[in-house]
Amino acid sequence: MCGPQVNRPEVLAQALEEGVRVPRRRIGFWYRLAAVICKPPLVVLIKRDWRGMENIPAAGGFITAVNHNSHADPFAYAHYQYNSGRVPRFLAKSGLFKKGFVGTMMRGTGQIPVYRETTDALSAFRAAIDAVERGECVVFYPEGTITRDPDQWPMTGKTGAARVALQTKCPVIPVAQWGANELLPPYAGKLNALPRKTHHVLAGPPVDLARFYDKEMSPDLLKEATEVIMAAVTRQLEDIRGEKAPKTPYDPRQERIEQRRRTAAEEAQDAQDARDAQHALDALKAVPEAAQAREVQEEGQGK
C-alpha cells in the first residue's frame, strides 16, 4: 500500500505564492538536465495559469489522472508537476527505454515502462504499482491517446489508472489542462506560437474511490471506477473553460463500431447499385436483340 498520505496545502500554497523554492524529492542528475533543456522554451512559448497545487500530496505515492489534447501537453504538464515539488513519472511504451539518448533520458529520469505485450492487464502496470508504493507521483493519461472529441473534451478512459489506484489505495488527483492544444493543435503538426498562449492547469481534490476498495476487480467495477475518475477530470476542465462538457463522453470504440457499420452499409449500397446498373445494362442489351428477333419473325411471316 501507499502508506499514510501527508498533504500540506497551506504550506505549499504559501511557498508558491511567496516564490519560495519548493523542496523536490529524488530528482537526480537526469531530471535536472531534462528541466534545464525543456523549461526555457516552455517559459518563452507559454504563459501560465496554474491552480490546485495545494491538492498535490506533499508526501507518499499518488496518481495524477490528466487529460490529453496535444503532443506538447506532456512537457507543459511536466513543468507544472515539477514546480509542485513532486516530480512526475510518466508511463511510456517499453520500446522507448531500450536505446539511444531518448532511452537514456527515460531511464535516467525514472519514467515507467509499460509492457503492453503481456496478456496480464495488472502485470502490465506492475512498474507503476511499484513506483506508487515507493512514494512516487505516477502520471496517467487515462484516455490513452490525444482526445478525438471534436471539441477536445476528455474521452472515455482506459482502466489502467483505476487498476493501479484500487491495487494501491493511493490518492488519485484529477488534473485538467488547456492551452498546449492551442500552441500545438492535435493532429495538425504545426506550431502556432503567436500570439503567446496560456497553459491552464487545475488539479482537483482526490477522487473518492473508497466504495471500490477490497472488491474483485471485474471489468464492470474497473469501468465504473474509471468513469468516476474521468468525470472528475472533466469537471476540472469545465472550470477552466467555463462551459459544460457533453453529457456523454466521446467513445472512440463506439465510434469505430459506428464507422464499421457505416462502411458496411456503404459497401452494401455500392454492391446493390452495381447490381442495379448491371440489370439496367442487361435490359438495354436485350432491346436490340428483341427488336432483331421481331424483324426476323416479321420477315418470315411476309414470305
N, C-alpha and C positions, 0 to 999 in steps of 0.2 A: 504494500500500500504506500501511499504518498507520505504518510505521517501527518502530524498536525500542520496546518497552514497558518502562517503568520502574515497578516496584512496590516500595513501601517499607512493608510491612505492619507491621513492628515500630515504625517511627516514627509511622505513622498511629494504630496502636492505643494507643501510649503517649500521644500527644497527646490522643486522645479520652478516655482514662482520667483524664488529669490536667486535663481541662476546657479544654485549650488550643484556641483558635480555629484551625481548620484553614484554611490559605490556599485561596482559591477563585479559579478562573481565569475570566476573561472573563464576569463576572456581568452587569454593566451595570445601568443605572437600572431598567429594566422588570422584570428578575428580582428585584432587591432590593425593588421595590414589591410584586410578587407575594408575596414572602416576608413582608413586613410585613402584608399583608392576610390571608394564609392561615395563617401559623404560630400566632397567638394562639388561634383557635378549635380548631385541632388539638391544641395543648397542653392546652387545657381539656377537650376531649372524650375524648381517649385517652391512656392510659399507653403507655410504650414499652419493648419488649424487642427491641433491635436488636443483631444479631450479624453477623459476617462482613465488617465494613467493611475488614478487613485484606486482603480479596480484591479490593477495588476498586482498579484500577490508578491510581497517582499521576500518571501522565502518559501521553500517547498516546491514540489513538482506540480505543474499545471499545464493545461492545454489552452491555446487560443484558437478559436474557430473563426476564420476570416473569409470574407467574400473575395471573389477573384474576377476582375474585369479588364485587366491589361497585362501585357508581358512586362510592363515596368513596375507593377504594384508590389511584387516581392521585394524589390530593392527599396521602394518607398516605405513599405510597411516595416522592413527590417530596420530602417533608420529610426522609425517611431519606437519599435520594440527595444532597440539598442539603447536609446535615450531614456527608456523607462528604468534602466538598471538591471533588467533581466534579458540577457541576450537570447535571441530566438534560435531554435534548432528546427530547421525545415526538413520535411520529408521529401526525398527525391528518388528517382529510379536508380537502382543499384549500379547500372552501367556507367553513370556519371562519375563514380568513385574509382574507376579502375585504372585510368592512366592520364598522363598529361598534367598541365598546370591546373586545369579545372578539377581533376581528381584530387590533386594535392590540396587545393583550397577547400574542397568539400570535406575531405578527411580532417584537415587541419582545423577548420572552424567548427568541427563537431556536428556537421549536418548528418541526417539519419537516412541510411539507405533502406529502400523498400524493395523486398524481393518478391516481385509480382508473379514469378513463375511457380511459387508454391501453391498447392491446392488447399492448404490450411489457411483460412482467412485470418485467424488470430495470429498465427505464426508469421504472417506477412508483416505484422506490426510489432513483432517482438522487440525490435530495437527501440521503437517508440515507447513501449511499455517500460523497458529498462531505463530509458532516459528520464521518463517521468518519475520512476521510483528512485532515481539518483538525485531528484530535486531540480530537474531541468524544466525549461519552458519549451514545449513542443508545439509548433505551429501546424495546424491542419487547414488546408483548403478543402472543405467538405464537398464542394461541387466537383472536385477532381479535375477541372479544366476551366478555362475562361468562360464566363456565362454566355449562353447563346440566347438568353432572353432578349427580345427586340429592344426593350427599354433598359437593359442592363441591370435588372433586379436579380437577386440570387435565385438560382435554380434549385430544384430538389437536390438533396445531398446524398453522398455515399455514406456507408455506415462505419467507416474506419475510425473517425473521431469518437463516435458513440461506443465502439468496441473497447477502445483504449480507456475511455473515461469510466466505463462500467467495470472494467477489469481492475483499474487502479483506485477508483472512487476519488479521483483528484478533481479540483475545480475546473470547470470549462468556462472560459471567458469569451463571450460573443463580441466580435470586433467587426465593424463595418468601415470601409474606406471608399473614398470617391475623389477623383481628381487625376490620378495616374492615367486613367482611361481617357482623359481629355488631352493629356500630354502625348500619350501613345495609344490611339484608339484601337480597340480589339479588332484583330483580323485585318487591319488596314496596313500595318507595317510602315507607316510614315509618321515621323516625329512632328508634332505640332507645338513647337516651343514658344511661339509668340501669339498673343500676349502670355506672360508668365502665368502658369496655372497654380492653383492652390490644392494641396493634398489634405483632404479632410479625413480624420480618423476619430472614431468614437468607440471606446471599449466600455462595455456594459458590466453590470454585476454578474457574478457566477450564475450559470443556468442551474436551476433546481432539477436534478436528476435522481433524487433520493428514492422516488417511487419505483425506479427501475433496478435498484440495487438488489443483489442476492437472489436474482431470478435467472432462470435459464435464458441464455442469450439467443432466443429464437429469432428468425427473420422478422417476424411481426414486431417483437419487442425492440429490436435494433432499429427498425424502420420508424417506429413511434418516437424513440429517443432522438433519432436523427432529425425528425420533423420538429421536435421541441427546440433543438439546438439551432436549426436553420430559421425558425420563427424568431428566435431571439436576435440572431444576426440581422435579419430583415428589419426588425424594429429599430435597431441602431441606424440602419441605412435610411429608414423613413425619417428619423430625426434629422439626419444630415441633409437630406434632400428636401425636407419639408413637404412631403407628399406621401400618399398611401401606395403601397405596393399592391399588385393584383392579389385577389383573394386566393387564387390557385397558383402556386409557383410553376414556372415553366419546367416541364419534364422532358428532357432530351430523349429518354427511352420511349415515351409515349409518342413523341414527335416522329421518331424513327419508324414506329409501328404505323402511324398515320401516313408517313411518306411511302412506306412499302405498300400500304393499301391503295394509296392514290396511284402509285406506279403500276400496280397490278390492274387497277381499273382502267388506266390509260392504255395499257398494253392490250387488255381485253377489247376496249373500244377500237383500237387500231386494227386488231385482228378482225373484228366484226366489219369495220369499214373496208378492209381489204377483201373480205368475202363478198360484201355487197357490191364492191367495184367489179370483182370478177364475174359475179352473176350478171351485172349490167353489161359487161363486155361480151359475155356469152350470149346474152339476149340480142345484142347488136349484131353479132356474127350470124346469129340464126335468121335474121330478117332477110338478107340477100339469098341465103340458102333456101329459105321457104319460097321466096319470090321465084327463084330459078326453078324450083320443083313445080310451081304452079304453071310457069311458062311451058315447061316440058309436057305437063299434063294437058294444057290447052292445045298445044301443037298436035299432040296425039289424038285428041278429040276431033280437031279440024280435019285431020286426014281421014 
